[in-house]
């Protein structure tokens, strides 16, 4: 591969890389999904299995992605080509990098819409919508429900908030790795953590902290079914933003001398800690108000606003909470747009600004499918296969097909195709530890992710 196709950007420090990769990993799933699936599947027992999956599958696959990016110093497909040919294999392995970038691009098209919901809710909380709805206890649930329904079925509202979100992502990406990505992450991630801690403390004071703690951490292995273990395995893989091209392109920007093993461990721990704190911030409020601890958008956009409306300083706390949600969504969104932007810069030789605008415009056009799906537009309805609408199809395609497929191929590529001495050099591990990691990549990760894939497509149902 010619050196002129290498990316020239680098993170300024190990700290900047850890923050950026943690920002990519921490997203909406940490805040609304993880605490719930943890509570539903045996609490502490689920966490135990989840952490095992993180360190036996998630971290080795992340390390492999970072090695590919760092070794190739290029966008995902090019980096795969470089590492494959260096190992004496076909350049066709580049398809894995392309699958990852495609998956990330498709995910961003609907992720940006949901991030737009969070931005709208900052406005709703700030304008007193929550407390106004709570003024009449007889109708407050209906009022909050109507607020959410009106938002997600209103094409003009969704267009405004989605466009603002994508425009902000494009602006950050256009500024480059150090001036844009790194600067944004350096402010957003510490701010997110401080907000999360502040809301957790407030929640512990005004909510039912004991009930939340019991729901999340009570160890009950009888509640942990095979299905629950597969949920833990699936979430461990997806939460680290694997198989989306993100860790490859972030690895391509990794400075020399940074330990891939140590930083991958730190990112995994930080991602898990944020998810646990998010649960301790949300569930005391949920249980204190007798709300249903259901997973998904309903918890964030209907249950919690209901509680905020009747709490001391509820509107103010609501603003802070949804600002935190926006930060979590935004750090993931900029990571998802980086790969297609870098591809245009590197392969099509366009300027960084122009590349960010082109990639952002393409995401915006595709986001219209999700916007009109939520609004119930007839043209978004699908009659083939799984039915549903375009949004549901994109969600299913990415989460259940492209990401598990990409993960299996990455672990197979790293374990069987890359020369072991290349991995050993990049991991910088002793013979014993390297043998363990290679075994995990060759046997444990592919089988584990295959089980997630088979469960996702309903084979075990």
Secondary structure, DSSP 8 states (H G I E B T S, - for coil): --GGGS-----SSHHHHHHHHHHHH-SHIIIIIIHHHHHHTTTHHHHHHHHHHIIIIIHHHHHHHHHHHHHHTS-HHHHHHHHHHHTT--GGGHHHHHHHHHHHHHHHHHHHHHHHHHHHHHHHHHTTHHHHHHTSTTTHHHHHHHHHHHHHT-HHHHHHHHHHHHHHHHHHHHT-IIIIIIHHHHHHHHHHHHHHHHHHHHHHHHS-HHHHHHHHH---GGG--HHHHHHHHHHHHHHTTTTSSHHHHHHHT--TT--HHHHHHHHHHHHHHHHHHHHHHHHHHHHHTT-----SHHIIIIIHHHHHHTSTTHHHHHHHHHHHHHHHHHHHHHHHHHHHHHHHHHHS---HHHHHHHHHHHHHHHHHHHHHHHTT-GGGB--STT-SBHHHHHHHIIIIIIHHHHHHHHHHIIIIIS-HHHHHHHHT--HHHHHHHHHIIIIIHHHHHHHHHHHHTTTT-
